[in-house]
């Protein structure tokens, strides 16, 4: 069974979070001081939107509550199939929660 990530446009609260985040990206690779890692999601504060100095990178297990689920169609289903295969072959670790 394919991993079920939330679709783009979903609004969530993170654990211990006080602001809503809108998911704008998935499968993000980051270059950190300790080395390269990846996260399930990239998000921005809702309703402000994109601010390059205020982005959030988090994983599915960091989500506390889903407020709104984004749009899904057959392309979303295909993306999830590709994501599952990508996650099996990626050689960098998943970013650990802060």
mmCIF file as gemmi writes it, N, C-alpha and C atoms, coordinates in Angstrom:
data_model
loop_
_atom_site.group_PDB
_atom_site.id
_atom_site.type_symbol
_atom_site.label_atom_id
_atom_site.label_alt_id
_atom_site.label_comp_id
_atom_site.label_asym_id
_atom_site.label_entity_id
_atom_site.label_seq_id
_atom_site.pdbx_PDB_ins_code
_atom_site.Cartn_x
_atom_site.Cartn_y
_atom_site.Cartn_z
_atom_site.occupancy
_atom_site.B_iso_or_equiv
_atom_site.pdbx_formal_charge
_atom_site.auth_seq_id
_atom_site.auth_asym_id
_atom_site.pdbx_PDB_model_num
ATOM 1 N N . UNK Axp A 1 ? 0.844 -1.194 0 1 0 ? 1 A 1
ATOM 2 C CA . UNK Axp A 1 ? 0 0 0 1 0 ? 1 A 1
ATOM 3 C C . UNK Axp A 1 ? 0.882 1.247 0 1 0 ? 1 A 1
ATOM 4 N N . UNK Axp A 2 ? 0.567 2.165 -0.863 1 0 ? 2 A 1
ATOM 5 C CA . UNK Axp A 2 ? 1.351 3.388 -0.987 1 0 ? 2 A 1
ATOM 6 C C . UNK Axp A 2 ? 1.194 4.268 0.256 1 0 ? 2 A 1
ATOM 7 N N . UNK Axp A 3 ? 2.257 4.972 0.563 1 0 ? 3 A 1
ATOM 8 C CA . UNK Axp A 3 ? 2.226 5.931 1.658 1 0 ? 3 A 1
ATOM 9 C C . UNK Axp A 3 ? 1.216 7.015 1.313 1 0 ? 3 A 1
ATOM 10 N N . UNK Axp A 4 ? 0.452 7.436 2.275 1 0 ? 4 A 1
ATOM 11 C CA . UNK Axp A 4 ? -0.583 8.448 2.042 1 0 ? 4 A 1
ATOM 12 C C . UNK Axp A 4 ? -0.149 9.8 2.591 1 0 ? 4 A 1
ATOM 13 N N . UNK Axp A 5 ? 0.507 10.592 1.783 1 0 ? 5 A 1
ATOM 14 C CA . UNK Axp A 5 ? 0.819 11.955 2.181 1 0 ? 5 A 1
ATOM 15 C C . UNK Axp A 5 ? -0.379 12.841 1.897 1 0 ? 5 A 1
ATOM 16 N N . UNK Axp A 6 ? -0.46 13.945 2.59 1 0 ? 6 A 1
ATOM 17 C CA . UNK Axp A 6 ? -1.519 14.908 2.329 1 0 ? 6 A 1
ATOM 18 C C . UNK Axp A 6 ? -1.253 15.616 1.004 1 0 ? 6 A 1
ATOM 19 N N . UNK Axp A 7 ? -2.31 15.952 0.275 1 0 ? 7 A 1
ATOM 20 C CA . UNK Axp A 7 ? -2.12 16.653 -0.997 1 0 ? 7 A 1
ATOM 21 C C . UNK Axp A 7 ? -1.738 18.121 -0.799 1 0 ? 7 A 1
ATOM 22 N N . UNK Axp A 8 ? -1.21 18.7 -1.87 1 0 ? 8 A 1
ATOM 23 C CA . UNK Axp A 8 ? -0.894 20.13 -1.864 1 0 ? 8 A 1
ATOM 24 C C . UNK Axp A 8 ? -2.146 20.925 -1.524 1 0 ? 8 A 1
ATOM 25 N N . UNK Axp A 9 ? -1.956 22.022 -0.814 1 0 ? 9 A 1
ATOM 26 C CA . UNK Axp A 9 ? -3.078 22.871 -0.432 1 0 ? 9 A 1
ATOM 27 C C . UNK Axp A 9 ? -3.712 22.495 0.885 1 0 ? 9 A 1
ATOM 28 N N . UNK Axp A 10 ? -3.3 21.369 1.465 1 0 ? 10 A 1
ATOM 29 C CA . UNK Axp A 10 ? -3.853 20.961 2.757 1 0 ? 10 A 1
ATOM 30 C C . UNK Axp A 10 ? -3.402 21.937 3.835 1 0 ? 10 A 1
ATOM 31 N N . UNK Axp A 11 ? -4.294 22.178 4.808 1 0 ? 11 A 1
ATOM 32 C CA . UNK Axp A 11 ? -3.978 23.025 5.959 1 0 ? 11 A 1
ATOM 33 C C . UNK Axp A 11 ? -3.859 22.151 7.186 1 0 ? 11 A 1
ATOM 34 N N . UNK Axp A 12 ? -2.766 22.361 7.941 1 0 ? 12 A 1
ATOM 35 C CA . UNK Axp A 12 ? -2.507 21.523 9.109 1 0 ? 12 A 1
ATOM 36 C C . UNK Axp A 12 ? -2.007 22.355 10.283 1 0 ? 12 A 1
ATOM 37 N N . UNK Axp A 13 ? -2.147 21.776 11.47 1 0 ? 13 A 1
ATOM 38 C CA . UNK Axp A 13 ? -1.431 22.229 12.652 1 0 ? 13 A 1
ATOM 39 C C . UNK Axp A 13 ? -0.381 21.179 12.958 1 0 ? 13 A 1
ATOM 40 N N . UNK Axp A 14 ? 0.826 21.62 13.279 1 0 ? 14 A 1
ATOM 41 C CA . UNK Axp A 14 ? 1.861 20.696 13.72 1 0 ? 14 A 1
ATOM 42 C C . UNK Axp A 14 ? 1.703 20.469 15.216 1 0 ? 14 A 1
ATOM 43 N N . UNK Axp A 15 ? 2.289 19.396 15.706 1 0 ? 15 A 1
ATOM 44 C CA . UNK Axp A 15 ? 2.302 19.149 17.145 1 0 ? 15 A 1
ATOM 45 C C . UNK Axp A 15 ? 2.937 20.35 17.82 1 0 ? 15 A 1
ATOM 46 N N . UNK Axp A 16 ? 2.313 20.837 18.857 1 0 ? 16 A 1
ATOM 47 C CA . UNK Axp A 16 ? 2.785 22.021 19.593 1 0 ? 16 A 1
ATOM 48 C C . UNK Axp A 16 ? 2.669 23.3 18.763 1 0 ? 16 A 1
ATOM 49 N N . UNK Axp A 17 ? 2.055 23.234 17.578 1 0 ? 17 A 1
ATOM 50 C CA . UNK Axp A 17 ? 1.953 24.393 16.698 1 0 ? 17 A 1
ATOM 51 C C . UNK Axp A 17 ? 0.807 25.321 17.078 1 0 ? 17 A 1
ATOM 52 N N . UNK Axp A 18 ? 0.971 26.594 16.743 1 0 ? 18 A 1
ATOM 53 C CA . UNK Axp A 18 ? -0.052 27.594 17.044 1 0 ? 18 A 1
ATOM 54 C C . UNK Axp A 18 ? -0.544 28.319 15.794 1 0 ? 18 A 1
ATOM 55 N N . UNK Axp A 19 ? 0.025 28.003 14.635 1 0 ? 19 A 1
ATOM 56 C CA . UNK Axp A 19 ? -0.409 28.62 13.381 1 0 ? 19 A 1
ATOM 57 C C . UNK Axp A 19 ? -0.741 27.522 12.378 1 0 ? 19 A 1
ATOM 58 N N . UNK Axp A 20 ? -1.658 27.824 11.477 1 0 ? 20 A 1
ATOM 59 C CA . UNK Axp A 20 ? -1.983 26.89 10.401 1 0 ? 20 A 1
ATOM 60 C C . UNK Axp A 20 ? -0.895 26.973 9.342 1 0 ? 20 A 1
ATOM 61 N N . UNK Axp A 21 ? -0.534 25.809 8.807 1 0 ? 21 A 1
ATOM 62 C CA . UNK Axp A 21 ? 0.42 25.751 7.7 1 0 ? 21 A 1
ATOM 63 C C . UNK Axp A 21 ? -0.268 25.161 6.486 1 0 ? 21 A 1
ATOM 64 N N . UNK Axp A 22 ? 0.029 25.728 5.314 1 0 ? 22 A 1
ATOM 65 C CA . UNK Axp A 22 ? -0.468 25.193 4.054 1 0 ? 22 A 1
ATOM 66 C C . UNK Axp A 22 ? 0.678 24.438 3.388 1 0 ? 22 A 1
ATOM 67 N N . UNK Axp A 23 ? 0.412 23.203 2.992 1 0 ? 23 A 1
ATOM 68 C CA . UNK Axp A 23 ? 1.416 22.382 2.335 1 0 ? 23 A 1
ATOM 69 C C . UNK Axp A 23 ? 1.578 22.857 0.893 1 0 ? 23 A 1
ATOM 70 N N . UNK Axp A 24 ? 2.837 23.191 0.539 1 0 ? 24 A 1
ATOM 71 C CA . UNK Axp A 24 ? 3.119 23.686 -0.816 1 0 ? 24 A 1
ATOM 72 C C . UNK Axp A 24 ? 4.126 22.822 -1.561 1 0 ? 24 A 1
ATOM 73 N N . UNK Axp A 25 ? 4.679 21.809 -0.886 1 0 ? 25 A 1
ATOM 74 C CA . UNK Axp A 25 ? 5.652 20.935 -1.536 1 0 ? 25 A 1
ATOM 75 C C . UNK Axp A 25 ? 5.789 19.634 -0.78 1 0 ? 25 A 1
ATOM 76 N N . UNK Axp A 26 ? 6.264 18.593 -1.489 1 0 ? 26 A 1
ATOM 77 C CA . UNK Axp A 26 ? 6.455 17.279 -0.873 1 0 ? 26 A 1
ATOM 78 C C . UNK Axp A 26 ? 7.724 16.65 -1.409 1 0 ? 26 A 1
ATOM 79 N N . UNK Axp A 27 ? 8.378 15.856 -0.552 1 0 ? 27 A 1
ATOM 80 C CA . UNK Axp A 27 ? 9.629 15.212 -0.957 1 0 ? 27 A 1
ATOM 81 C C . UNK Axp A 27 ? 10.734 16.222 -1.153 1 0 ? 27 A 1
ATOM 82 N N . UNK Axp A 28 ? 10.923 17.088 -0.183 1 0 ? 28 A 1
ATOM 83 C CA . UNK Axp A 28 ? 11.885 18.187 -0.287 1 0 ? 28 A 1
ATOM 84 C C . UNK Axp A 28 ? 13.256 17.733 0.206 1 0 ? 28 A 1
ATOM 85 N N . UNK Axp A 29 ? 14.287 17.938 -0.601 1 0 ? 29 A 1
ATOM 86 C CA . UNK Axp A 29 ? 15.655 17.647 -0.195 1 0 ? 29 A 1
ATOM 87 C C . UNK Axp A 29 ? 16.301 18.939 0.304 1 0 ? 29 A 1
ATOM 88 N N . UNK Axp A 30 ? 16.931 18.846 1.487 1 0 ? 30 A 1
ATOM 89 C CA . UNK Axp A 30 ? 17.542 20.009 2.131 1 0 ? 30 A 1
ATOM 90 C C . UNK Axp A 30 ? 19.027 19.765 2.354 1 0 ? 30 A 1
ATOM 91 N N . UNK Axp A 31 ? 19.807 20.81 2.238 1 0 ? 31 A 1
ATOM 92 C CA . UNK Axp A 31 ? 21.233 20.748 2.537 1 0 ? 31 A 1
ATOM 93 C C . UNK Axp A 31 ? 21.43 21.434 3.883 1 0 ? 31 A 1
ATOM 94 N N . UNK Axp A 32 ? 21.653 20.635 4.924 1 0 ? 32 A 1
ATOM 95 C CA . UNK Axp A 32 ? 21.863 21.169 6.264 1 0 ? 32 A 1
ATOM 96 C C . UNK Axp A 32 ? 23.322 21.006 6.655 1 0 ? 32 A 1
ATOM 97 N N . UNK Axp A 33 ? 23.723 21.663 7.74 1 0 ? 33 A 1
ATOM 98 C CA . UNK Axp A 33 ? 25.118 21.595 8.186 1 0 ? 33 A 1
ATOM 99 C C . UNK Axp A 33 ? 25.577 20.16 8.405 1 0 ? 33 A 1
ATOM 100 N N . UNK Axp A 34 ? 24.693 19.32 8.947 1 0 ? 34 A 1
ATOM 101 C CA . UNK Axp A 34 ? 25.057 17.928 9.238 1 0 ? 34 A 1
ATOM 102 C C . UNK Axp A 34 ? 25.014 17.046 7.991 1 0 ? 34 A 1
ATOM 103 N N . UNK Axp A 35 ? 24.542 17.586 6.877 1 0 ? 35 A 1
ATOM 104 C CA . UNK Axp A 35 ? 24.45 16.828 5.635 1 0 ? 35 A 1
ATOM 105 C C . UNK Axp A 35 ? 23.074 16.941 5.003 1 0 ? 35 A 1
ATOM 106 N N . UNK Axp A 36 ? 22.9 16.282 3.882 1 0 ? 36 A 1
ATOM 107 C CA . UNK Axp A 36 ? 21.632 16.334 3.17 1 0 ? 36 A 1
ATOM 108 C C . UNK Axp A 36 ? 20.591 15.446 3.851 1 0 ? 36 A 1
ATOM 109 N N . UNK Axp A 37 ? 19.353 15.934 3.878 1 0 ? 37 A 1
ATOM 110 C CA . UNK Axp A 37 ? 18.216 15.199 4.422 1 0 ? 37 A 1
ATOM 111 C C . UNK Axp A 37 ? 17.013 15.493 3.539 1 0 ? 37 A 1
ATOM 112 N N . UNK Axp A 38 ? 15.92 14.763 3.772 1 0 ? 38 A 1
ATOM 113 C CA . UNK Axp A 38 ? 14.677 15.085 3.072 1 0 ? 38 A 1
ATOM 114 C C . UNK Axp A 38 ? 13.524 15.149 4.067 1 0 ? 38 A 1
ATOM 115 N N . UNK Axp A 39 ? 12.473 15.85 3.675 1 0 ? 39 A 1
ATOM 116 C CA . UNK Axp A 39 ? 11.264 15.932 4.485 1 0 ? 39 A 1
ATOM 117 C C . UNK Axp A 39 ? 10.064 15.589 3.616 1 0 ? 39 A 1
ATOM 118 N N . UNK Axp A 40 ? 8.982 15.174 4.281 1 0 ? 40 A 1
ATOM 119 C CA . UNK Axp A 40 ? 7.757 14.884 3.549 1 0 ? 40 A 1
ATOM 120 C C . UNK Axp A 40 ? 7.141 16.151 2.969 1 0 ? 40 A 1
ATOM 121 N N . UNK Axp A 41 ? 7.2 17.246 3.722 1 0 ? 41 A 1
ATOM 122 C CA . UNK Axp A 41 ? 6.459 18.45 3.332 1 0 ? 41 A 1
ATOM 123 C C . UNK Axp A 41 ? 7.271 19.732 3.451 1 0 ? 41 A 1
ATOM 124 N N . UNK Axp A 42 ? 6.878 20.708 2.647 1 0 ? 42 A 1
ATOM 125 C CA . UNK Axp A 42 ? 7.254 22.106 2.825 1 0 ? 42 A 1
ATOM 126 C C . UNK Axp A 42 ? 5.944 22.851 3.025 1 0 ? 42 A 1
ATOM 127 N N . UNK Axp A 43 ? 5.932 23.779 3.966 1 0 ? 43 A 1
ATOM 128 C CA . UNK Axp A 43 ? 4.706 24.518 4.232 1 0 ? 43 A 1
ATOM 129 C C . UNK Axp A 43 ? 4.968 25.983 4.477 1 0 ? 43 A 1
ATOM 130 N N . UNK Axp A 44 ? 3.898 26.756 4.365 1 0 ? 44 A 1
ATOM 131 C CA . UNK Axp A 44 ? 3.953 28.191 4.627 1 0 ? 44 A 1
ATOM 132 C C . UNK Axp A 44 ? 2.82 28.543 5.583 1 0 ? 44 A 1
ATOM 133 N N . UNK Axp A 45 ? 3.006 29.65 6.298 1 0 ? 45 A 1
ATOM 134 C CA . UNK Axp A 45 ? 1.984 30.103 7.236 1 0 ? 45 A 1
ATOM 135 C C . UNK Axp A 45 ? 0.75 30.536 6.462 1 0 ? 45 A 1
ATOM 136 N N . UNK Axp A 46 ? -0.393 30.091 6.919 1 0 ? 46 A 1
ATOM 137 C CA . UNK Axp A 46 ? -1.673 30.463 6.32 1 0 ? 46 A 1
ATOM 138 C C . UNK Axp A 46 ? -2.297 31.556 7.171 1 0 ? 46 A 1
ATOM 139 N N . UNK Axp A 47 ? -2.799 32.636 6.63 1 0 ? 47 A 1
ATOM 140 C CA . UNK Axp A 47 ? -3.061 32.911 5.23 1 0 ? 47 A 1
ATOM 141 C C . UNK Axp A 47 ? -1.989 33.749 4.544 1 0 ? 47 A 1
ATOM 142 N N . UNK Axp A 48 ? -0.872 34.008 5.206 1 0 ? 48 A 1
ATOM 143 C CA . UNK Axp A 48 ? 0.154 34.883 4.627 1 0 ? 48 A 1
ATOM 144 C C . UNK Axp A 48 ? 0.743 34.33 3.341 1 0 ? 48 A 1
ATOM 145 N N . UNK Axp A 49 ? 1.024 33.026 3.297 1 0 ? 49 A 1
ATOM 146 C CA . UNK Axp A 49 ? 1.602 32.431 2.103 1 0 ? 49 A 1
ATOM 147 C C . UNK Axp A 49 ? 3.11 32.477 2.111 1 0 ? 49 A 1
ATOM 148 N N . UNK Axp A 50 ? 3.693 32.446 0.918 1 0 ? 50 A 1
ATOM 149 C CA . UNK Axp A 50 ? 5.138 32.295 0.745 1 0 ? 50 A 1
ATOM 150 C C . UNK Axp A 50 ? 5.92 33.479 1.282 1 0 ? 50 A 1
ATOM 151 N N . UNK Axp A 51 ? 6.914 33.167 2.109 1 0 ? 51 A 1
ATOM 152 C CA . UNK Axp A 51 ? 7.895 34.129 2.596 1 0 ? 51 A 1
ATOM 153 C C . UNK Axp A 51 ? 9.195 33.333 2.695 1 0 ? 51 A 1
ATOM 154 N N . UNK Axp A 52 ? 10.198 33.639 1.876 1 0 ? 52 A 1
ATOM 155 C CA . UNK Axp A 52 ? 11.413 32.816 1.847 1 0 ? 52 A 1
ATOM 156 C C . UNK Axp A 52 ? 12.12 32.704 3.199 1 0 ? 52 A 1
ATOM 157 N N . UNK Axp A 53 ? 11.865 33.632 4.106 1 0 ? 53 A 1
ATOM 158 C CA . UNK Axp A 53 ? 12.507 33.589 5.413 1 0 ? 53 A 1
ATOM 159 C C . UNK Axp A 53 ? 11.652 32.89 6.464 1 0 ? 53 A 1
ATOM 160 N N . UNK Axp A 54 ? 10.473 32.405 6.081 1 0 ? 54 A 1
ATOM 161 C CA . UNK Axp A 54 ? 9.576 31.81 7.065 1 0 ? 54 A 1
ATOM 162 C C . UNK Axp A 54 ? 8.913 30.548 6.512 1 0 ? 54 A 1
ATOM 163 N N . UNK Axp A 55 ? 9.725 29.639 5.977 1 0 ? 55 A 1
ATOM 164 C CA . UNK Axp A 55 ? 9.202 28.378 5.479 1 0 ? 55 A 1
ATOM 165 C C . UNK Axp A 55 ? 9.353 27.286 6.525 1 0 ? 55 A 1
ATOM 166 N N . UNK Axp A 56 ? 8.535 26.283 6.43 1 0 ? 56 A 1
ATOM 167 C CA . UNK Axp A 56 ? 8.573 25.156 7.366 1 0 ? 56 A 1
ATOM 168 C C . UNK Axp A 56 ? 8.8 23.87 6.585 1 0 ? 56 A 1
ATOM 169 N N . UNK Axp A 57 ? 9.624 23.013 7.139 1 0 ? 57 A 1
ATOM 170 C CA . UNK Axp A 57 ? 9.892 21.703 6.565 1 0 ? 57 A 1
ATOM 171 C C . UNK Axp A 57 ? 9.578 20.678 7.645 1 0 ? 57 A 1
ATOM 172 N N . UNK Axp A 58 ? 8.684 19.738 7.319 1 0 ? 58 A 1
ATOM 173 C CA . UNK Axp A 58 ? 8.218 18.817 8.355 1 0 ? 58 A 1
ATOM 174 C C . UNK Axp A 58 ? 7.795 17.497 7.729 1 0 ? 58 A 1
ATOM 175 N N . UNK Axp A 59 ? 7.572 16.525 8.598 1 0 ? 59 A 1
ATOM 176 C CA . UNK Axp A 59 ? 7.21 15.181 8.166 1 0 ? 59 A 1
ATOM 177 C C . UNK Axp A 59 ? 5.779 14.844 8.564 1 0 ? 59 A 1
ATOM 178 N N . UNK Axp A 60 ? 5.285 13.796 7.958 1 0 ? 60 A 1
ATOM 179 C CA . UNK Axp A 60 ? 3.916 13.365 8.208 1 0 ? 60 A 1
ATOM 180 C C . UNK Axp A 60 ? 3.658 13.139 9.695 1 0 ? 60 A 1
ATOM 181 N N . UNK Axp A 61 ? 4.627 12.574 10.381 1 0 ? 61 A 1
ATOM 182 C CA . UNK Axp A 61 ? 4.45 12.292 11.807 1 0 ? 61 A 1
ATOM 183 C C . UNK Axp A 61 ? 4.43 13.544 12.679 1 0 ? 61 A 1
ATOM 184 N N . UNK Axp A 62 ? 4.807 14.705 12.126 1 0 ? 62 A 1
ATOM 185 C CA . UNK Axp A 62 ? 4.775 15.965 12.863 1 0 ? 62 A 1
ATOM 186 C C . UNK Axp A 62 ? 3.4 16.624 12.836 1 0 ? 62 A 1
ATOM 187 N N . UNK Axp A 63 ? 2.516 16.147 11.966 1 0 ? 63 A 1
ATOM 188 C CA . UNK Axp A 63 ? 1.178 16.748 11.824 1 0 ? 63 A 1
ATOM 189 C C . UNK Axp A 63 ? 0.304 16.307 12.987 1 0 ? 63 A 1
ATOM 190 N N . UNK Axp A 64 ? -0.279 17.29 13.662 1 0 ? 64 A 1
ATOM 191 C CA . UNK Axp A 64 ? -1.175 17.017 14.786 1 0 ? 64 A 1
ATOM 192 C C . UNK Axp A 64 ? -2.629 16.946 14.333 1 0 ? 64 A 1
ATOM 193 N N . UNK Axp A 65 ? -3.011 17.921 13.478 1 0 ? 65 A 1
ATOM 194 C CA . UNK Axp A 65 ? -4.409 17.98 13.052 1 0 ? 65 A 1
ATOM 195 C C . UNK Axp A 65 ? -4.506 18.505 11.627 1 0 ? 65 A 1
ATOM 196 N N . UNK Axp A 66 ? -5.354 17.858 10.835 1 0 ? 66 A 1
ATOM 197 C CA . UNK Axp A 66 ? -5.629 18.309 9.472 1 0 ? 66 A 1
ATOM 198 C C . UNK Axp A 66 ? -6.883 19.17 9.522 1 0 ? 66 A 1
ATOM 199 N N . UNK Axp A 67 ? -6.757 20.418 9.091 1 0 ? 67 A 1
ATOM 200 C CA . UNK Axp A 67 ? -7.877 21.363 9.087 1 0 ? 67 A 1
ATOM 201 C C . UNK Axp A 67 ? -8.635 21.268 7.769 1 0 ? 67 A 1
ATOM 202 N N . UNK Axp A 68 ? -7.887 21.107 6.678 1 0 ? 68 A 1
ATOM 203 C CA . UNK Axp A 68 ? -8.475 21.041 5.339 1 0 ? 68 A 1
ATOM 204 C C . UNK Axp A 68 ? -7.604 20.145 4.482 1 0 ? 68 A 1
ATOM 205 N N . UNK Axp A 69 ? -8.211 19.268 3.745 1 0 ? 69 A 1
ATOM 206 C CA . UNK Axp A 69 ? -7.478 18.375 2.847 1 0 ? 69 A 1
ATOM 207 C C . UNK Axp A 69 ? -7.513 18.967 1.437 1 0 ? 69 A 1
ATOM 208 N N . UNK Axp A 70 ? -6.334 19.086 0.808 1 0 ? 70 A 1
ATOM 209 C CA . UNK Axp A 70 ? -6.212 19.685 -0.515 1 0 ? 70 A 1
ATOM 210 C C . UNK Axp A 70 ? -6.821 18.832 -1.617 1 0 ? 70 A 1
ATOM 211 N N . UNK Axp A 71 ? -6.758 19.357 -2.822 1 0 ? 71 A 1
ATOM 212 C CA . UNK Axp A 71 ? -7.35 18.738 -4.013 1 0 ? 71 A 1
ATOM 213 C C . UNK Axp A 71 ? -6.646 17.437 -4.371 1 0 ? 71 A 1
ATOM 214 N N . UNK Axp A 72 ? -7.426 16.43 -4.753 1 0 ? 72 A 1
ATOM 215 C CA . UNK Axp A 72 ? -6.881 15.142 -5.167 1 0 ? 72 A 1
ATOM 216 C C . UNK Axp A 72 ? -7.549 14.695 -6.458 1 0 ? 72 A 1
ATOM 217 N N . UNK Axp A 73 ? -6.756 14.119 -7.359 1 0 ? 73 A 1
ATOM 218 C CA . UNK Axp A 73 ? -7.27 13.549 -8.596 1 0 ? 73 A 1
ATOM 219 C C . UNK Axp A 73 ? -6.36 12.408 -9.023 1 0 ? 73 A 1
ATOM 220 N N . UNK Axp A 74 ? -6.483 11.935 -10.248 1 0 ? 74 A 1
ATOM 221 C CA . UNK Axp A 74 ? -5.666 10.806 -10.689 1 0 ? 74 A 1
ATOM 222 C C . UNK Axp A 74 ? -4.175 11.149 -10.738 1 0 ? 74 A 1
ATOM 223 N N . UNK Axp A 75 ? -3.84 12.41 -10.99 1 0 ? 75 A 1
ATOM 224 C CA . UNK Axp A 75 ? -2.434 12.801 -10.98 1 0 ? 75 A 1
ATOM 225 C C . UNK Axp A 75 ? -1.857 12.726 -9.573 1 0 ? 75 A 1
ATOM 226 N N . UNK Axp A 76 ? -2.675 13.062 -8.589 1 0 ? 76 A 1
ATOM 227 C CA . UNK Axp A 76 ? -2.258 12.933 -7.191 1 0 ? 76 A 1
ATOM 228 C C . UNK Axp A 76 ? -1.965 11.465 -6.87 1 0 ? 76 A 1
ATOM 229 N N . UNK Axp A 77 ? -2.839 10.574 -7.311 1 0 ? 77 A 1
ATOM 230 C CA . UNK Axp A 77 ? -2.624 9.141 -7.082 1 0 ? 77 A 1
ATOM 231 C C . UNK Axp A 77 ? -1.327 8.679 -7.725 1 0 ? 77 A 1
ATOM 232 N N . UNK Axp A 78 ? -1.06 9.14 -8.927 1 0 ? 78 A 1
ATOM 233 C CA . UNK Axp A 78 ? 0.185 8.782 -9.623 1 0 ? 78 A 1
ATOM 234 C C . UNK Axp A 78 ? 1.385 9.344 -8.879 1 0 ? 78 A 1
ATOM 235 N N . UNK Axp A 79 ? 1.278 10.57 -8.386 1 0 ? 79 A 1
ATOM 236 C CA . UNK Axp A 79 ? 2.372 11.169 -7.619 1 0 ? 79 A 1
ATOM 237 C C . UNK Axp A 79 ? 2.711 10.296 -6.419 1 0 ? 79 A 1
ATOM 238 N N . UNK Axp A 80 ? 1.702 9.802 -5.721 1 0 ? 80 A 1
ATOM 239 C CA . UNK Axp A 80 ? 1.944 8.985 -4.547 1 0 ? 80 A 1
ATOM 240 C C . UNK Axp A 80 ? 2.656 7.685 -4.91 1 0 ? 80 A 1
ATOM 241 N N . UNK Axp A 81 ? 2.34 7.105 -6.05 1 0 ? 81 A 1
ATOM 242 C CA . UNK Axp A 81 ? 3.046 5.902 -6.506 1 0 ? 81 A 1
ATOM 243 C C . UNK Axp A 81 ? 4.526 6.212 -6.751 1 0 ? 81 A 1
ATOM 244 N N . UNK Axp A 82 ? 4.788 7.322 -7.426 1 0 ? 82 A 1
ATOM 245 C CA . UNK Axp A 82 ? 6.16 7.726 -7.711 1 0 ? 82 A 1
ATOM 246 C C . UNK Axp A 82 ? 6.898 8.064 -6.414 1 0 ? 82 A 1
ATOM 247 N N . UNK Axp A 83 ? 6.225 8.754 -5.499 1 0 ? 83 A 1
ATOM 248 C CA . UNK Axp A 83 ? 6.842 9.135 -4.229 1 0 ? 83 A 1
ATOM 249 C C . UNK Axp A 83 ? 7.262 7.904 -3.437 1 0 ? 83 A 1
ATOM 250 N N . UNK Axp A 84 ? 6.4 6.903 -3.401 1 0 ? 84 A 1
ATOM 251 C CA . UNK Axp A 84 ? 6.708 5.675 -2.671 1 0 ? 84 A 1
ATOM 252 C C . UNK Axp A 84 ? 7.969 5.022 -3.241 1 0 ? 84 A 1
ATOM 253 N N . UNK Axp A 85 ? 8.086 4.955 -4.554 1 0 ? 85 A 1
ATOM 254 C CA . UNK Axp A 85 ? 9.277 4.383 -5.184 1 0 ? 85 A 1
ATOM 255 C C . UNK Axp A 85 ? 10.511 5.238 -4.903 1 0 ? 85 A 1
ATOM 256 N N . UNK Axp A 86 ? 10.363 6.56 -4.971 1 0 ? 86 A 1
ATOM 257 C CA . UNK Axp A 86 ? 11.462 7.481 -4.697 1 0 ? 86 A 1
ATOM 258 C C . UNK Axp A 86 ? 11.961 7.286 -3.275 1 0 ? 86 A 1
ATOM 259 N N . UNK Axp A 87 ? 11.051 7.153 -2.336 1 0 ? 87 A 1
ATOM 260 C CA . UNK Axp A 87 ? 11.431 7.005 -0.935 1 0 ? 87 A 1
ATOM 261 C C . UNK Axp A 87 ? 12.18 5.685 -0.688 1 0 ? 87 A 1
ATOM 262 N N . UNK Axp A 88 ? 11.893 4.661 -1.474 1 0 ? 88 A 1
ATOM 263 C CA . UNK Axp A 88 ? 12.6 3.38 -1.355 1 0 ? 88 A 1
ATOM 264 C C . UNK Axp A 88 ? 14.038 3.471 -1.85 1 0 ? 88 A 1
ATOM 265 N N . UNK Axp A 89 ? 14.307 4.394 -2.778 1 0 ? 89 A 1
ATOM 266 C CA . UNK Axp A 89 ? 15.625 4.45 -3.4 1 0 ? 89 A 1
ATOM 267 C C . UNK Axp A 89 ? 16.483 5.618 -2.932 1 0 ? 89 A 1
ATOM 268 N N . UNK Axp A 90 ? 15.909 6.573 -2.228 1 0 ? 90 A 1
ATOM 269 C CA . UNK Axp A 90 ? 16.685 7.75 -1.82 1 0 ? 90 A 1
ATOM 270 C C . UNK Axp A 90 ? 17.762 7.332 -0.829 1 0 ? 90 A 1
ATOM 271 N N . UNK Axp A 91 ? 18.929 7.898 -0.976 1 0 ? 91 A 1
ATOM 272 C CA . UNK Axp A 91 ? 20.066 7.498 -0.164 1 0 ? 91 A 1
ATOM 273 C C . UNK Axp A 91 ? 20.367 8.464 0.983 1 0 ? 91 A 1
ATOM 274 N N . UNK Axp A 92 ? 19.64 9.56 1.081 1 0 ? 92 A 1
ATOM 275 C CA . UNK Axp A 92 ? 19.858 10.495 2.186 1 0 ? 92 A 1
ATOM 276 C C . UNK Axp A 92 ? 18.802 10.219 3.261 1 0 ? 92 A 1
ATOM 277 N N . UNK Axp A 93 ? 19.111 10.513 4.525 1 0 ? 93 A 1
ATOM 278 C CA . UNK Axp A 93 ? 18.15 10.228 5.595 1 0 ? 93 A 1
ATOM 279 C C . UNK Axp A 93 ? 17.002 11.236 5.64 1 0 ? 93 A 1
ATOM 280 N N . UNK Axp A 94 ? 15.939 10.822 6.291 1 0 ? 94 A 1
ATOM 281 C CA . UNK Axp A 94 ? 14.807 11.7 6.533 1 0 ? 94 A 1
ATOM 282 C C . UNK Axp A 94 ? 15.154 12.613 7.701 1 0 ? 94 A 1
ATOM 283 N N . UNK Axp A 95 ? 14.798 13.883 7.578 1 0 ? 95 A 1
ATOM 284 C CA . UNK Axp A 95 ? 15.067 14.863 8.642 1 0 ? 95 A 1
ATOM 285 C C . UNK Axp A 95 ? 14.301 14.446 9.886 1 0 ? 95 A 1
ATOM 286 N N . UNK Axp A 96 ? 14.976 14.511 11.02 1 0 ? 96 A 1
ATOM 287 C CA . UNK Axp A 96 ? 14.359 14.192 12.296 1 0 ? 96 A 1
ATOM 288 C C . UNK Axp A 96 ? 13.624 15.41 12.824 1 0 ? 96 A 1
ATOM 289 N N . UNK Axp A 97 ? 12.551 15.186 13.536 1 0 ? 97 A 1
ATOM 290 C CA . UNK Axp A 97 ? 11.774 16.274 14.127 1 0 ? 97 A 1
ATOM 291 C C . UNK Axp A 97 ? 12.634 17.027 15.127 1 0 ? 97 A 1
ATOM 292 N N . UNK Axp A 98 ? 12.414 18.334 15.169 1 0 ? 98 A 1
ATOM 293 C CA . UNK Axp A 98 ? 13.182 19.181 16.111 1 0 ? 98 A 1
ATOM 294 C C . UNK Axp A 98 ? 12.698 18.997 17.525 1 0 ? 98 A 1
